[in-house]
Amino acid sequence: MSSVNFGGLATGMDTESIITQLMKLERKPLERLESDQTFWKSRQSAFNTLDTRLKTLLEKFQAVDTKGEVNAYKATAASSDYYTATAKGTAGAGSYNIEVQSLARQQKDVSDASYASSSEKNFVSGTLMIGDTEIAIDNDSLSSLRDKINAANTGDNPSGVAASIINDGNGFRLVLTGTDASKPFNVSMTDGVTAEGYEPLAFSTTQTQSLATIVVDGITITSGSNTFENAIPGVTLTVTKPHATAGDSTSLTVEADRDAVKTKIKDLVTAYNSIMSFISEQKTSDWGRDSSLTGVRRNLQSLLTTPVAGSDNFATLSQLGLKTQRDGTLVIDDAVLNKAIDQDLAGIDRLLAGSDGTDGAAANFINFLKQATDRGTGLAATRQAGTDRTLKSIGDNILQQEARLEKRETMLRAQFTAMEKMVSSLNSQGNYLLQQLSLFSLK
């Protein structure tokens, strides 16, 4: 509802400025509520940020809490001409001589006839037998037969044979390939009926299967593929070419990958420092001395120096060259860490992952971090519940204050408008009386 504002026309007063200043005073309680609202939102944002950083540290420790996860080895061949090698954390240091005698070859059967089209449905009926797998033919094309054969090579009981189509220049042929070089297969057609002028399906073996064979330190090992998973524990070998001369070999060295291990330790330190730096940054805020923040800092620092059983050489993470600075962050003494890796990589693994049913340092951190980040009882979660209640109360008060201010401003404007009207009326009456007096004086 609009109203006429005389704006001091009668009194000469700057009523708009007066109302503005009065409303500034009236807004003080609202401003305090808005300041409180900002505080609680900023406080919760800080705890949410801390929660995110705690979860990051949790993920880093979960990556090294199982035996073998912190271990890192590299496998280096003297030449990449004959095989490639990769090492897992379960590997062990050692050197080997490897001769590649033969590569794996899967059996291949090719259809005797070539066909002018791969899409025409010229295969009317019959049963294609691949080993013990039956494939029913029902108005199929070469392409649909290929798809049926490949579908039979999936699931819990695959046929072990994959199909493809090639073009030999005169037409299309169906190619069957065994998926494991250690297993030959048989293929036959029963009651096959084809369209007129279309030759029935029949297959001939064009490549017989043979195993991949290597000799590791005098021991002959075979595989149904060109990949050997268990020839050397923790090492995967993929053979690419046989040695030309019998008895020739290529050496392989497996050793600790110092850089990879250091990266895992540095990832832990980076995530840890992110938390410590953030907590330090909160000191200047109103919530900076919250007991939960100092509690997180104190607990993490304590866990660094808490001894764990299981390793003869290392009992605490600080023995890996981790040093605490004044601000609570960590620095790594590379010389100490390098020596620890070279001296006893397995000991570092036991320190973090534990052994013989004993928790390692990672488990101790994980237990604390899971509690601190729990969705129901963690730091951010419990603060969120209290913050939500407080913000709702503040929000309700803000709405009440805004309604009060609106009414107050409306009342002030009405009062000043009434005053202006009254003064204007009095001025008019005064002017009239002066005019009347001037008429009497003329007489």
DRENLUM-456832 format. One record per residue (C-alpha): x, y, z; residue in three letters; chain; residue number from 1. Coordinates in pm, 1 decimal. Layout:
PT         c1         c2         c3   residu   chaine   num
PT          X          Y          Z      ala        A   NUM
...
***
This chain:
PT         c1         c2         c3   residu   chaine   num
PT        0.0        0.0        0.0      met        A     1
PT      157.7      329.7     -108.7      ser        A     2
PT      141.8      656.3       85.7      ser        A     3
PT      220.8     1019.1       13.8      val        A     4
PT      558.4     1131.7      153.3      asn        A     5
PT      584.7     1506.7      204.6      phe        A     6
PT      960.7     1477.2      268.3      gly        A     7
PT      992.8     1788.0      491.6      gly        A     8
PT      816.8     2028.8      256.9      leu        A     9
PT      631.9     2190.0      547.7      ala        A    10
PT      895.9     2173.7      819.8      thr        A    11
PT     1207.9     2199.9      605.7      gly        A    12
PT     1344.7     1892.8      783.4      met        A    13
PT     1525.4     1613.9      587.7      asp        A    14
PT     1276.4     1354.8      707.5      thr        A    15
PT     1408.6     1084.7      469.2      glu        A    16
PT     1755.4     1113.3      620.8      ser        A    17
PT     1611.3     1110.8      972.7      ile        A    18
PT     1412.3      794.0      899.0      ile        A    19
PT     1717.5      628.7      741.5      thr        A    20
PT     1930.7      701.0     1048.4      gln        A    21
PT     1658.4      585.0     1286.1      leu        A    22
PT     1621.1      261.1     1088.6      met        A    23
PT     1997.8      201.5     1108.2      lys        A    24
PT     1966.7      204.9     1484.9      leu        A    25
PT     1661.7      -19.9     1466.9      glu        A    26
PT     1856.9     -267.4     1248.3      arg        A    27
PT     2132.4     -329.8     1505.7      lys        A    28
PT     1964.4     -642.7     1653.1      pro        A    29
PT     1912.1     -779.0     1299.2      leu        A    30
PT     2275.8     -713.5     1207.8      glu        A    31
PT     2387.2     -904.8     1515.4      arg        A    32
PT     2168.4    -1197.3     1410.0      leu        A    33
PT     2308.2    -1186.1     1055.1      glu        A    34
PT     2662.5    -1177.7     1196.6      ser        A    35
PT     2580.9    -1482.1     1411.5      asp        A    36
PT     2438.4    -1655.5     1105.0      gln        A    37
PT     2758.5    -1591.5      908.1      thr        A    38
PT     2967.6    -1718.5     1199.0      phe        A    39
PT     2782.5    -2047.5     1228.5      trp        A    40
PT     2788.4    -2106.7      853.0      lys        A    41
PT     3163.0    -2033.6      836.2      ser        A    42
PT     3226.5    -2255.6     1138.2      arg        A    43
PT     3042.4    -2547.5      978.5      gln        A    44
PT     3222.2    -2489.1      649.6      ser        A    45
PT     3553.0    -2517.9      836.3      ala        A    46
PT     3450.7    -2850.8      991.6      phe        A    47
PT     3332.4    -2977.8      653.3      asn        A    48
PT     3670.2    -2888.2      502.9      thr        A    49
PT     3847.2    -3064.7      788.2      leu        A    50
PT     3623.2    -3368.4      732.6      asp        A    51
PT     3724.1    -3381.8      365.5      thr        A    52
PT     4094.2    -3367.7      452.6      arg        A    53
PT     4057.7    -3633.4      720.4      leu        A    54
PT     3889.1    -3860.8      466.3      lys        A    55
PT     4175.3    -3804.4      223.6      thr        A    56
PT     4425.0    -3914.0      487.9      leu        A    57
PT     4201.0    -4212.6      564.7      leu        A    58
PT     4212.8    -4317.5      198.0      glu        A    59
PT     4592.6    -4290.8      193.2      lys        A    60
PT     4627.9    -4516.1      498.2      phe        A    61
PT     4372.3    -4762.7      359.6      gln        A    62
PT     4599.8    -4794.1       56.4      ala        A    63
PT     4880.1    -4933.8      274.1      val        A    64
PT     4694.1    -5125.1      546.1      asp        A    65
PT     4718.3    -5468.3      382.0      thr        A    66
PT     5029.7    -5682.1      360.4      lys        A    67
PT     5224.2    -5613.8       43.6      gly        A    68
PT     5054.3    -5282.7      -40.4      glu        A    69
PT     5341.4    -5060.9       66.2      val        A    70
PT     5592.9    -5286.7     -103.3      asn        A    71
PT     5693.4    -5181.3     -450.3      ala        A    72
PT     5931.8    -5367.8     -673.3      tyr        A    73
PT     6051.2    -5312.1    -1027.2      lys        A    74
PT     6150.6    -5582.7    -1272.7      ala        A    75
PT     6416.0    -5488.6    -1528.9      thr        A    76
PT     6511.7    -5713.2    -1820.2      ala        A    77
PT     6856.1    -5682.2    -1980.8      ala        A    78
PT     6675.6    -5662.9    -2314.9      ser        A    79
PT     6312.2    -5599.6    -2408.9      ser        A    80
PT     6342.4    -5805.6    -2726.9      asp        A    81
PT     6212.1    -6131.3    -2579.7      tyr        A    82
PT     5980.3    -6050.0    -2290.4      tyr        A    83
PT     5847.3    -5772.4    -2071.0      thr        A    84
PT     5816.6    -5796.1    -1694.2      ala        A    85
PT     5619.2    -5615.1    -1424.9      thr        A    86
PT     5652.2    -5671.3    -1050.6      ala        A    87
PT     5384.2    -5652.6     -782.2      lys        A    88
PT     5422.7    -5567.7     -415.6      gly        A    89
PT     5430.5    -5938.4     -336.1      thr        A    90
PT     5751.4    -5986.9     -534.2      ala        A    91
PT     6092.7    -6024.9     -377.3      gly        A    92
PT     6434.3    -5906.0     -476.6      ala        A    93
PT     6632.3    -6146.0     -694.5      gly        A    94
PT     6796.7    -6206.7    -1031.3      ser        A    95
PT     6698.6    -6467.0    -1293.2      tyr        A    96
PT     6805.2    -6597.0    -1634.3      asn        A    97
PT     6511.9    -6649.3    -1869.4      ile        A    98
PT     6512.7    -6825.6    -2206.5      glu        A    99
PT     6203.8    -6794.3    -2426.7      val        A   100
PT     6174.3    -7117.8    -2626.5      gln        A   101
PT     5832.7    -7072.0    -2789.8      ser        A   102
PT     5527.3    -6849.1    -2797.6      leu        A   103
PT     5172.5    -6966.1    -2739.0      ala        A   104
PT     4959.5    -7032.2    -3046.0      arg        A   105
PT     4585.9    -7080.9    -3028.1      gln        A   106
PT     4415.8    -7334.3    -3252.9      gln        A   107
PT     4250.1    -7179.1    -3556.9      lys        A   108
PT     3984.8    -7340.9    -3773.4      asp        A   109
PT     3863.0    -7171.3    -4092.9      val        A   110
PT     3552.4    -7251.4    -4295.0      ser        A   111
PT     3639.9    -7451.5    -4607.7      asp        A   112
PT     3414.7    -7244.5    -4830.7      ala        A   113
PT     3406.2    -6869.9    -4876.7      ser        A   114
PT     3068.4    -6700.8    -4910.6      tyr        A   115
PT     2963.7    -6406.3    -5124.3      ala        A   116
PT     2774.2    -6238.0    -4841.9      ser        A   117
PT     2818.8    -6220.9    -4465.5      ser        A   118
PT     2469.5    -6083.5    -4402.2      ser        A   119
PT     2236.3    -6302.5    -4613.4      glu        A   120
PT     2050.7    -6566.1    -4412.7      lys        A   121
PT     2157.9    -6866.9    -4615.1      asn        A   122
PT     2214.1    -7109.6    -4324.5      phe        A   123
PT     1868.5    -7259.1    -4278.3      val        A   124
PT     1900.0    -7516.2    -3999.7      ser        A   125
PT     2127.8    -7762.2    -3824.2      gly        A   126
PT     2350.6    -7778.4    -3516.2      thr        A   127
PT     2706.6    -7653.3    -3496.0      leu        A   128
PT     2902.3    -7842.3    -3231.0      met        A   129
PT     3208.5    -7673.9    -3077.2      ile        A   130
PT     3340.2    -7919.5    -2824.6      gly        A   131
PT     3042.5    -7986.4    -2597.0      asp        A   132
PT     2869.7    -7660.7    -2690.3      thr        A   133
PT     2569.1    -7680.6    -2921.1      glu        A   134
PT     2479.8    -7381.6    -3138.5      ile        A   135
PT     2143.9    -7406.6    -3311.1      ala        A   136
PT     2125.0    -7270.9    -3665.6      ile        A   137
PT     1795.8    -7105.5    -3758.7      asp        A   138
PT     1797.8    -6894.7    -4076.5      asn        A   139
PT     2132.3    -6742.1    -3988.4      asp        A   140
PT     2384.2    -6538.7    -4180.5      ser        A   141
PT     2757.5    -6568.7    -4143.4      leu        A   142
PT     2748.7    -6261.3    -3917.4      ser        A   143
PT     2470.3    -6389.8    -3693.0      ser        A   144
PT     2650.1    -6724.5    -3661.3      leu        A   145
PT     2963.4    -6539.2    -3552.0      arg        A   146
PT     2758.1    -6356.7    -3287.2      asp        A   147
PT     2601.8    -6680.3    -3161.2      lys        A   148
PT     2944.3    -6846.6    -3131.1      ile        A   149
PT     3084.7    -6548.9    -2939.0      asn        A   150
PT     2779.8    -6542.3    -2709.4      ala        A   151
PT     2844.3    -6910.8    -2629.6      ala        A   152
PT     3195.5    -6814.4    -2519.5      asn        A   153
PT     3066.7    -6606.7    -2225.2      thr        A   154
PT     2913.1    -6675.3    -1886.6      gly        A   155
PT     2997.1    -6943.1    -1633.0      asp        A   156
PT     3063.0    -7215.8    -1889.9      asn        A   157
PT     3227.5    -7057.4    -2196.4      pro        A   158
PT     3301.2    -7270.4    -2499.9      ser        A   159
PT     3661.7    -7149.3    -2517.7      gly        A   160
PT     3627.5    -7053.9    -2884.2      val        A   161
PT     3583.6    -6707.4    -3037.2      ala        A   162
PT     3461.1    -6635.4    -3390.8      ala        A   163
PT     3551.0    -6372.5    -3648.0      ser        A   164
PT     3503.7    -6312.0    -4020.3      ile        A   165
PT     3772.5    -6252.0    -4279.6      ile        A   166
PT     3756.6    -6166.3    -4648.9      asn        A   167
PT     3998.9    -6376.1    -4853.0      asp        A   168
PT     3947.8    -6171.1    -5169.6      gly        A   169
PT     3696.0    -6414.5    -5313.0      asn        A   170
PT     3443.8    -6403.6    -5031.1      gly        A   171
PT     3387.9    -6424.6    -4657.8      phe        A   172
PT     3510.3    -6702.9    -4429.4      arg        A   173
PT     3428.5    -6782.6    -4068.2      leu        A   174
PT     3734.0    -6817.2    -3842.0      val        A   175
PT     3723.7    -7000.3    -3506.8      leu        A   176
PT     4003.7    -6927.6    -3258.9      thr        A   177
PT     4067.5    -7106.4    -2930.9      gly        A   178
PT     4105.8    -6867.1    -2637.4      thr        A   179
PT     4355.5    -7089.9    -2452.7      asp        A   180
PT     4656.0    -7235.2    -2632.0      ala        A   181
PT     4662.4    -7527.2    -2387.8      ser        A   182
PT     4320.7    -7653.4    -2499.0      lys        A   183
PT     4247.9    -7788.8    -2848.4      pro        A   184
PT     3888.0    -7798.2    -2970.4      phe        A   185
PT     3675.6    -7997.1    -3216.3      asn        A   186
PT     3408.9    -7850.2    -3444.1      val        A   187
PT     3146.2    -8033.7    -3649.0      ser        A   188
PT     2812.4    -7974.3    -3819.6      met        A   189
PT     2503.8    -8192.9    -3774.8      thr        A   190
PT     2201.0    -8192.0    -4008.5      asp        A   191
PT     2315.3    -7873.6    -4175.6      gly        A   192
PT     2078.1    -7726.0    -4433.7      val        A   193
PT     2174.4    -7423.5    -4644.1      thr        A   194
PT     1998.8    -7221.1    -4912.4      ala        A   195
PT     2016.4    -7351.0    -5268.2      glu        A   196
PT     2360.8    -7300.7    -5417.5      gly        A   197
PT     2515.3    -7230.6    -5077.3      tyr        A   198
PT     2782.9    -7472.8    -4956.3      glu        A   199
PT     2732.2    -7626.9    -4611.1      pro        A   200
PT     2961.2    -7525.7    -4327.5      leu        A   201
PT     3275.8    -7731.3    -4280.9      ala        A   202
PT     3601.7    -7636.4    -4110.6      phe        A   203
PT     3968.7    -7722.8    -4141.8      ser        A   204
PT     4239.6    -7656.7    -3886.3      thr        A   205
PT     4486.9    -7402.6    -4021.0      thr        A   206
PT     4689.2    -7359.9    -3700.7      gln        A   207
PT     4734.2    -7614.1    -3426.3      thr        A   208
PT     4762.9    -7503.6    -3065.6      gln        A   209
PT     5095.9    -7498.5    -2888.4      ser        A   210
PT     5208.3    -7377.7    -2546.4      leu        A   211
PT     5437.9    -7090.8    -2464.1      ala        A   212
PT     5756.0    -7228.8    -2310.6      thr        A   213
PT     6023.5    -7055.2    -2107.1      ile        A   214
PT     6317.8    -7177.9    -1905.0      val        A   215
PT     6382.6    -6990.8    -1578.5      val        A   216
PT     6716.8    -7073.4    -1420.8      asp        A   217
PT     6710.1    -7418.6    -1581.2      gly        A   218
PT     6342.9    -7494.3    -1497.7      ile        A   219
PT     6105.2    -7539.0    -1795.1      thr        A   220
PT     5764.5    -7371.7    -1753.0      ile        A   221
PT     5470.3    -7368.1    -1995.1      thr        A   222
PT     5161.8    -7149.9    -2032.6      ser        A   223
PT     4844.0    -7152.0    -2236.2      gly        A   224
PT     4902.8    -6785.9    -2319.9      ser        A   225
PT     5204.1    -6563.9    -2371.6      asn        A   226
PT     5168.0    -6437.3    -2015.7      thr        A   227
PT     5324.6    -6615.8    -1718.5      phe        A   228
PT     5175.4    -6511.2    -1383.4      glu        A   229
PT     5341.8    -6753.3    -1142.1      asn        A   230
PT     5676.0    -6844.6    -1293.5      ala        A   231
PT     5841.9    -6592.7    -1061.0      ile        A   232
PT     5633.1    -6501.9     -752.6      pro        A   233
PT     5493.2    -6150.5     -778.0      gly        A   234
PT     5623.8    -6100.7    -1133.5      val        A   235
PT     5422.3    -6107.9    -1456.2      thr        A   236
PT     5616.6    -6208.4    -1768.4      leu        A   237
PT     5483.9    -6152.9    -2118.9      thr        A   238
PT     5689.2    -6325.0    -2386.1      val        A   239
PT     5715.2    -6158.4    -2726.8      thr        A   240
PT     5982.2    -6352.9    -2923.9      lys        A   241
PT     6173.5    -6679.6    -2882.1      pro        A   242
PT     6548.2    -6671.7    -2844.7      his        A   243
PT     6710.0    -6764.9    -3174.1      ala        A   244
PT     6959.6    -7008.9    -3024.8      thr        A   245
PT     6876.1    -7280.3    -2775.5      ala        A   246
PT     7035.0    -7208.9    -2440.6      gly        A   247
PT     7048.4    -6833.0    -2487.8      asp        A   248
PT     6880.7    -6632.1    -2212.0      ser        A   249
PT     6810.6    -6278.1    -2100.0      thr        A   250
PT     6866.4    -6178.1    -1738.3      ser        A   251
PT     6595.4    -6024.1    -1521.5      leu        A   252
PT     6657.1    -5823.2    -1205.2      thr        A   253
PT     6384.4    -5769.3     -945.6      val        A   254
PT     6457.2    -5505.4     -683.5      glu        A   255
PT     6281.5    -5264.5     -452.3      ala        A   256
PT     6136.0    -4964.9     -634.8      asp        A   257
PT     6256.5    -4695.9     -397.2      arg        A   258
PT     6078.2    -4411.6     -578.9      asp        A   259
PT     5742.4    -4590.1     -575.2      ala        A   260
PT     5769.0    -4664.4     -201.8      val        A   261
PT     5870.9    -4306.3     -129.6      lys        A   262
PT     5569.8    -4180.9     -327.1      thr        A   263
PT     5335.4    -4379.4     -100.8      lys        A   264
PT     5501.6    -4239.7      212.6      ile        A   265
PT     5497.0    -3887.2       67.8      lys        A   266
PT     5126.0    -3921.9      -12.8      asp        A   267
PT     5063.4    -3996.4      355.8      leu        A   268
PT     5272.8    -3697.8      462.7      val        A   269
PT     5102.8    -3461.9      215.2      thr        A   270
PT     4755.5    -3559.1      338.2      ala        A   271
PT     4870.3    -3533.6      701.5      tyr        A   272
PT     5023.8    -3188.0      645.0      asn        A   273
PT     4706.8    -3066.7      475.8      ser        A   274
PT     4519.0    -3132.6      800.8      ile        A   275
PT     4781.5    -2975.4     1026.3      met        A   276
PT     4810.8    -2664.0      808.9      ser        A   277
PT     4434.9    -2619.5      800.1      phe        A   278
PT     4404.8    -2648.2     1178.6      ile        A   279
PT     4682.0    -2389.0     1218.8      ser        A   280
PT     4501.2    -2154.3      980.9      glu        A   281
PT     4191.5    -2164.0     1203.0      gln        A   282
PT     4371.4    -2011.9     1502.6      lys        A   283
PT     4269.6    -1658.5     1403.5      thr        A   284
PT     3901.8    -1754.4     1372.8      ser        A   285
PT     3650.0    -1754.1     1656.9      asp        A   286
PT     3630.3    -2134.5     1644.5      trp        A   287
PT     4006.5    -2182.5     1617.7      gly        A   288
PT     4040.5    -2298.8     1977.7      arg        A   289
PT     3757.6    -2551.0     1954.3      asp        A   290
PT     3861.2    -2855.1     2158.9      ser        A   291
PT     3781.8    -3090.6     1870.8      ser        A   292
PT     4035.7    -2919.2     1645.5      leu        A   293
PT     4308.6    -2940.1     1904.9      thr        A   294
PT     4199.0    -3296.8     1973.6      gly        A   295
PT     4248.4    -3397.8     1609.9      val        A   296
PT     4592.2    -3240.2     1608.9      arg        A   297
PT     4692.6    -3407.0     1935.4      arg        A   298
PT     4567.0    -3752.0     1833.4      asn        A   299
PT     4738.4    -3749.6     1494.9      leu        A   300
PT     5067.1    -3641.7     1648.7      gln        A   301
PT     5036.9    -3913.5     1912.7      ser        A   302
PT     4973.4    -4181.6     1649.7      leu        A   303
PT     5295.2    -4083.9     1472.9      leu        A   304
PT     5500.6    -4192.0     1771.3      thr        A   305
PT     5282.6    -4480.5     1893.9      thr        A   306
PT     5493.4    -4798.8     1869.1      pro        A   307
PT     5355.6    -5105.3     1692.8      val        A   308
PT     5475.6    -5463.9     1711.3      ala        A   309
PT     5579.6    -5682.3     1423.0      gly        A   310
PT     5891.7    -5518.9     1284.1      ser        A   311
PT     6239.3    -5563.9     1429.9      asp        A   312
PT     6380.5    -5251.7     1267.1      asn        A   313
PT     6084.1    -5012.2     1281.5      phe        A   314
PT     5835.6    -4951.5     1560.6      ala        A   315
PT     5705.4    -4601.8     1473.7      thr        A   316
PT     5650.7    -4397.6     1158.5      leu        A   317
PT     5896.6    -4139.0     1286.4      ser        A   318
PT     6171.6    -4396.0     1229.1      gln        A   319
PT     6113.5    -4364.3      855.8      leu        A   320
PT     6257.1    -4013.4      858.3      gly        A   321
PT     5937.0    -3823.7      937.5      leu        A   322
PT     6011.7    -3516.7     1149.0      lys        A   323
PT     5756.1    -3282.7     1308.3      thr        A   324
PT     5800.7    -2907.5     1260.3      gln        A   325
PT     5680.0    -2631.4     1492.2      arg        A   326
PT     5354.4    -2586.1     1303.4      asp        A   327
PT     5277.8    -2957.2     1335.9      gly        A   328
PT     5350.1    -3046.1      972.6      thr        A   329
PT     5597.3    -3313.9      874.5      leu        A   330
PT     5912.5    -3313.2      665.2      val        A   331
PT     6083.3    -3624.4      533.2      ile        A   332
PT     6451.5    -3687.6      582.3      asp        A   333
PT     6524.3    -3850.8      245.6      asp        A   334
PT     6848.5    -4005.4      363.2      ala        A   335
PT     6676.6    -4181.2      653.0      val        A   336
PT     6384.8    -4298.2      437.4      leu        A   337
PT     6613.8    -4424.3      161.1      asn        A   338
PT     6818.3    -4620.3      412.7      lys        A   339
PT     6502.3    -4771.2      563.7      ala        A   340
PT     6377.3    -4884.1      221.8      ile        A   341
PT     6711.3    -5034.5      126.5      asp        A   342
PT     6761.1    -5195.3      466.8      gln        A   343
PT     6421.0    -5355.1      527.6      asp        A   344
PT     6133.0    -5291.0      287.4      leu        A   345
PT     5942.3    -5584.8      435.0      ala        A   346
PT     5984.3    -5423.6      777.6      gly        A   347
PT     5821.4    -5102.8      651.2      ile        A   348
PT     5536.6    -5315.0      518.6      asp        A   349
PT     5492.4    -5480.7      861.2      arg        A   350
PT     5511.2    -5141.6     1034.4      leu        A   351
PT     5220.1    -5010.7      830.9      leu        A   352
PT     5013.2    -5322.9      764.5      ala        A   353
PT     5093.9    -5522.3     1077.1      gly        A   354
PT     5161.9    -5894.2     1091.0      ser        A   355
PT     5045.8    -6214.8     1262.5      asp        A   356
PT     4713.9    -6063.1     1367.2      gly        A   357
PT     4876.0    -5748.9     1508.4      thr        A   358
PT     4755.5    -5411.1     1383.4      asp        A   359
PT     5006.3    -5188.1     1211.3      gly        A   360
PT     5035.1    -4810.7     1221.1      ala        A   361
PT     4788.9    -4779.4      931.3      ala        A   362
PT     4515.1    -4957.5     1127.4      ala        A   363
PT     4568.2    -4725.4     1425.4      asn        A   364
PT     4525.6    -4418.8     1204.8      phe        A   365
PT     4230.3    -4573.3     1022.6      ile        A   366
PT     4044.3    -4646.9     1347.8      asn        A   367
PT     4079.2    -4286.2     1462.8      phe        A   368
PT     4001.4    -4134.5     1121.5      leu        A   369
PT     3689.1    -4348.5     1076.1      lys        A   370
PT     3556.1    -4228.2     1410.8      gln        A   371
PT     3641.1    -3865.9     1329.1      ala        A   372
PT     3464.9    -3881.2      990.5      thr        A   373
PT     3169.4    -4102.7     1083.4      asp        A   374
PT     2851.6    -3982.7      908.6      arg        A   375
PT     2653.8    -3997.4     1230.3      gly        A   376
PT     2897.8    -3936.2     1514.4      thr        A   377
PT     3199.5    -3774.6     1345.6      gly        A   378
PT     3317.8    -3418.8     1407.1      leu        A   379
PT     3149.3    -3258.0     1108.0      ala        A   380
PT     2829.3    -3460.9     1153.3      ala        A   381
PT     2778.8    -3369.1     1519.3      thr        A   382
PT     2864.7    -3003.8     1452.2      arg        A   383
PT     2620.9    -3002.4     1161.0      gln        A   384
PT     2331.7    -3117.6     1379.1      ala        A   385
PT     2395.1    -2841.4     1635.3      gly        A   386
PT     2459.1    -2583.3     1364.2      thr        A   387
PT     2134.1    -2666.9     1186.0      asp        A   388
PT     1936.7    -2612.6     1505.8      arg        A   389
PT     2112.8    -2283.4     1578.3      thr        A   390
PT     2072.7    -2154.8     1222.4      leu        A   391
PT     1702.4    -2238.4     1225.6      lys        A   392
PT     1656.8    -2040.3     1544.9      ser        A   393
PT     1855.7    -1747.1     1403.9      ile        A   394
PT     1662.2    -1764.3     1077.6      gly        A   395
PT     1329.8    -1748.8     1263.5      asp        A   396
PT     1453.3    -1448.2     1462.9      asn        A   397
PT     1571.4    -1275.7     1145.0      ile        A   398
PT     1227.1    -1315.9      990.0      leu        A   399
PT     1068.3    -1167.2     1302.7      gln        A   400
PT     1314.3     -877.1     1304.5      gln        A   401
PT     1257.5     -805.0      935.5      glu        A   402
PT      879.9     -801.5      991.2      ala        A   403
PT      928.8     -569.5     1291.8      arg        A   404
PT     1153.3     -335.3     1092.7      leu        A   405
PT      905.7     -316.8      808.9      glu        A   406
PT      629.3     -219.5     1049.6      lys        A   407
PT      857.4       25.9     1230.8      arg        A   408
PT      956.7      201.7      909.0      glu        A   409
PT      594.1      220.2      798.6      thr        A   410
PT      499.9      372.3     1137.9      met        A   411
PT      783.8      629.2     1125.3      leu        A   412
PT      688.0      739.9      777.1      arg        A   413
PT      325.8      770.1      885.8      ala        A   414
PT      426.3      977.4     1190.8      gln        A   415
PT      648.0     1212.2      991.9      phe        A   416
PT      384.6     1243.2      722.3      thr        A   417
PT      122.4     1331.3      985.8      ala        A   418
PT      359.6     1588.1     1135.1      met        A   419
PT      420.5     1745.2      795.4      glu        A   420
PT       47.9     1759.6      731.7      lys        A   421
PT      -12.4     1921.9     1070.7      met        A   422
PT      264.4     2178.8     1021.7      val        A   423
PT      139.1     2248.0      672.7      ser        A   424
PT     -212.1     2302.8      810.5      ser        A   425
PT      -82.9     2533.4     1084.6      leu        A   426
PT      119.4     2728.4      830.3      asn        A   427
PT     -189.0     2770.6      617.8      ser        A   428
PT     -389.2     2895.5      914.0      gln        A   429
PT     -109.7     3134.8     1011.9      gly        A   430
PT      -94.4     3276.2      663.0      asn        A   431
PT     -471.0     3326.9      661.0      tyr        A   432
PT     -461.8     3513.2      993.3      leu        A   433
PT     -180.2     3735.9      870.3      leu        A   434
PT     -383.6     3819.5      560.9      gln        A   435
PT     -684.1     3910.5      774.7      gln        A   436
PT     -474.3     4127.3     1005.4      leu        A   437
PT     -327.5     4307.4      707.5      ser        A   438
PT     -681.6     4393.7      587.3      leu        A   439
PT     -769.7     4546.3      924.9      phe        A   440
PT     -455.0     4755.6      921.1      ser        A   441
PT     -549.3     4903.0      580.4      leu        A   442
PT     -874.9     5026.5      718.7      lys        A   443
***
